[in-house]
């Protein structure tokens, strides 16, 4: 009976997907934080070039 209790893996897949999503979110937030000012400056230059 105790062995069947520990053999259940029903929620394991959901936890793994949640961990993957958290990892992706951390990477995206880190990339946006590191490149945020550079991207903002690029869009500002582009807008200044397009405006007459």
TORTIZA-702561 format. One record per atom (N, C-alpha, C, O): residue in three letters; atom name; x, y, z; residue number from 1. Coordinates in steps of 0.05 Angstrom, whole numbers, padded with zeros to 5 digits. Last residue first. Example, Ala and Ser with C-alpha at 12.3 -4.5 7.8 and 13.67 -1.06 7.14 Angstrom:
# residues 2
 rest atom     xx     yy     zz  nr
  SER    N  00257 -00045  00142   2
  SER   CA  00273 -00021  00143   2
  SER    C  00258  00001  00157   2
  SER    O  00268  00023  00161   2
  ALA    N  00264 -00114  00156   1
  ALA   CA  00246 -00090  00156   1
  ALA    C  00264 -00066  00156   1
  ALA    O  00285 -00066  00169   1
//
This chain:
# residues 52
 rest atom     xx     yy     zz  nr
  UNK    N  00187  01268 -00810  52
  UNK   CA  00198  01289 -00828  52
  UNK    C  00207  01314 -00814  52
  UNK    O  00217  01333 -00826  52
  UNK    N  00207  01208 -00778  51
  UNK   CA  00192  01233 -00776  51
  UNK    C  00204  01254 -00795  51
  UNK    O  00229  01256 -00796  51
  UNK    N  00247  01168 -00783  50
  UNK   CA  00222  01166 -00799  50
  UNK    C  00207  01193 -00800  50
  UNK    O  00195  01200 -00820  50
  UNK    N  00286  01182 -00747  49
  UNK   CA  00293  01180 -00775  49
  UNK    C  00268  01181 -00793  49
  UNK    O  00268  01192 -00814  49
  UNK    N  00260  01180 -00698  48
  UNK   CA  00271  01205 -00707  48
  UNK    C  00277  01205 -00737  48
  UNK    O  00274  01225 -00750  48
  UNK    N  00249  01125 -00697  47
  UNK   CA  00227  01144 -00698  47
  UNK    C  00236  01171 -00707  47
  UNK    O  00222  01185 -00722  47
  UNK    N  00301  01105 -00693  46
  UNK   CA  00285  01098 -00716  46
  UNK    C  00262  01117 -00719  46
  UNK    O  00255  01126 -00741  46
  UNK    N  00317  01126 -00644  45
  UNK   CA  00331  01133 -00668  45
  UNK    C  00315  01127 -00693  45
  UNK    O  00315  01143 -00711  45
  UNK    N  00280  01098 -00611  44
  UNK   CA  00280  01128 -00612  44
  UNK    C  00294  01137 -00637  44
  UNK    O  00285  01156 -00650  44
  UNK    N  00295  01045 -00619  43
  UNK   CA  00268  01054 -00628  43
  UNK    C  00267  01085 -00629  43
  UNK    O  00253  01095 -00647  43
  UNK    N  00346  01048 -00595  42
  UNK   CA  00343  01040 -00624  42
  UNK    C  00316  01049 -00634  42
  UNK    O  00315  01060 -00657  42
  UNK    N  00334  01059 -00542  41
  UNK   CA  00349  01078 -00558  41
  UNK    C  00347  01073 -00588  41
  UNK    O  00346  01091 -00604  41
  UNK    N  00308  01011 -00529  40
  UNK   CA  00293  01037 -00527  40
  UNK    C  00308  01058 -00544  40
  UNK    O  00295  01073 -00558  40
  UNK    N  00349  00975 -00534  39
  UNK   CA  00326  00973 -00552  39
  UNK    C  00311  00999 -00552  39
  UNK    O  00301  01007 -00573  39
  UNK    N  00382  00992 -00493  38
  UNK   CA  00392  00992 -00520  38
  UNK    C  00369  00991 -00540  38
  UNK    O  00370  01005 -00560  38
  UNK    N  00351  00985 -00448  37
  UNK   CA  00358  01012 -00455  37
  UNK    C  00369  01013 -00484  37
  UNK    O  00364  01033 -00498  37
  UNK    N  00344  00927 -00450  36
  UNK   CA  00322  00946 -00450  36
  UNK    C  00329  00973 -00459  36
  UNK    O  00316  00985 -00475  36
  UNK    N  00380  00886 -00444  35
  UNK   CA  00379  00899 -00470  35
  UNK    C  00358  00922 -00471  35
  UNK    O  00355  00934 -00492  35
  UNK    N  00374  00869 -00391  34
  UNK   CA  00400  00875 -00401  34
  UNK    C  00399  00891 -00427  34
  UNK    O  00417  00908 -00431  34
  UNK    N  00319  00861 -00388  33
  UNK   CA  00332  00880 -00370  33
  UNK    C  00359  00888 -00380  33
  UNK    O  00367  00911 -00379  33
  UNK    N  00311  00822 -00427  32
  UNK   CA  00298  00849 -00430  32
  UNK    C  00311  00870 -00412  32
  UNK    O  00314  00893 -00419  32
  UNK    N  00340  00780 -00404  31
  UNK   CA  00347  00791 -00430  31
  UNK    C  00336  00819 -00434  31
  UNK    O  00349  00837 -00444  31
  UNK    N  00311  00772 -00356  30
  UNK   CA  00339  00779 -00355  30
  UNK    C  00348  00791 -00381  30
  UNK    O  00363  00811 -00381  30
  UNK    N  00261  00757 -00376  29
  UNK   CA  00263  00781 -00360  29
  UNK    C  00293  00790 -00358  29
  UNK    O  00298  00814 -00360  29
  UNK    N  00276  00710 -00403  28
  UNK   CA  00265  00732 -00418  28
  UNK    C  00267  00758 -00402  28
  UNK    O  00275  00779 -00413  28
  UNK    N  00293  00678 -00359  27
  UNK   CA  00312  00684 -00381  27
  UNK    C  00302  00708 -00397  27
  UNK    O  00317  00726 -00404  27
  UNK    N  00246  00675 -00329  26
  UNK   CA  00270  00687 -00317  26
  UNK    C  00290  00695 -00339  26
  UNK    O  00302  00716 -00338  26
  UNK    N  00212  00648 -00365  25
  UNK   CA  00206  00675 -00356  25
  UNK    C  00230  00689 -00345  25
  UNK    O  00234  00713 -00350  25
  UNK    N  00238  00598 -00369  24
  UNK   CA  00236  00615 -00393  24
  UNK    C  00230  00644 -00385  24
  UNK    O  00241  00663 -00396  24
  UNK    N  00231  00581 -00315  23
  UNK   CA  00258  00585 -00326  23
  UNK    C  00257  00603 -00351  23
  UNK    O  00274  00620 -00354  23
  UNK    N  00175  00577 -00313  22
  UNK   CA  00189  00596 -00296  22
  UNK    C  00217  00601 -00306  22
  UNK    O  00226  00624 -00306  22
  UNK    N  00167  00537 -00351  21
  UNK   CA  00156  00563 -00356  21
  UNK    C  00170  00584 -00338  21
  UNK    O  00175  00607 -00347  21
  UNK    N  00192  00494 -00325  20
  UNK   CA  00202  00503 -00351  20
  UNK    C  00192  00531 -00357  20
  UNK    O  00207  00548 -00367  20
  UNK    N  00159  00489 -00280  19
  UNK   CA  00187  00496 -00277  19
  UNK    C  00200  00506 -00303  19
  UNK    O  00216  00525 -00303  19
  UNK    N  00111  00474 -00305  18
  UNK   CA  00112  00499 -00290  18
  UNK    C  00141  00508 -00286  18
  UNK    O  00147  00532 -00288  18
  UNK    N  00125  00424 -00326  17
  UNK   CA  00118  00446 -00344  17
  UNK    C  00119  00473 -00330  17
  UNK    O  00128  00493 -00342  17
  UNK    N  00134  00397 -00277  16
  UNK   CA  00156  00400 -00296  16
  UNK    C  00150  00423 -00316  16
  UNK    O  00168  00439 -00322  16
  UNK    N  00082  00398 -00256  15
  UNK   CA  00104  00411 -00241  15
  UNK    C  00128  00416 -00260  15
  UNK    O  00140  00437 -00259  15
  UNK    N  00056  00366 -00293  14
  UNK   CA  00048  00394 -00289  14
  UNK    C  00070  00410 -00275  14
  UNK    O  00075  00433 -00282  14
  UNK    N  00080  00316 -00286  13
  UNK   CA  00082  00330 -00311  13
  UNK    C  00076  00360 -00309  13
  UNK    O  00089  00377 -00321  13
  UNK    N  00064  00302 -00233  12
  UNK   CA  00092  00307 -00239  12
  UNK    C  00095  00323 -00265  12
  UNK    O  00112  00341 -00266  12
  UNK    N  00015  00286 -00219  11
  UNK   CA  00020  00315 -00219  11
  UNK    C  00048  00322 -00227  11
  UNK    O  00055  00345 -00228  11
  UNK    N  00019  00229 -00222  10
  UNK   CA -00001  00244 -00237  10
  UNK    C  00006  00273 -00240  10
  UNK    O  00002  00285 -00261  10
  UNK    N  00048  00186 -00203   9
  UNK   CA  00062  00208 -00215   9
  UNK    C  00043  00226 -00231   9
  UNK    O  00050  00236 -00252   9
  UNK    N  00052  00140 -00151   8
  UNK   CA  00034  00158 -00166   8
  UNK    C  00050  00182 -00176   8
  UNK    O  00064  00195 -00161   8
  UNK    N  00086  00113 -00117   7
  UNK   CA  00088  00108 -00146   7
  UNK    C  00070  00126 -00163   7
  UNK    O  00073  00126 -00187   7
  UNK    N  00073  00122 -00065   6
  UNK   CA  00096  00136 -00076   6
  UNK    C  00099  00132 -00106   6
  UNK    O  00114  00147 -00118   6
  UNK    N  00029  00087 -00060   5
  UNK   CA  00025  00116 -00055   5
  UNK    C  00048  00132 -00067   5
  UNK    O  00043  00153 -00078   5
  UNK    N  00049  00037 -00070   4
  UNK   CA  00031  00048 -00090   4
  UNK    C  00026  00078 -00085   4
  UNK    O  00021  00093 -00104   4
  UNK    N  00078  00030 -00022   3
  UNK   CA  00092  00032 -00048   3
  UNK    C  00074  00044 -00070   3
  UNK    O  00084  00059 -00086   3
  UNK    N  00038  00026  00016   2
  UNK   CA  00056  00049  00017   2
  UNK    C  00071  00052 -00009   2
  UNK    O  00076  00075 -00018   2
  UNK    N  00016 -00024  00000   1
  UNK   CA  00000  00000  00000   1
  UNK    C  00017  00025  00000   1
  UNK    O  00011  00044 -00015   1
//
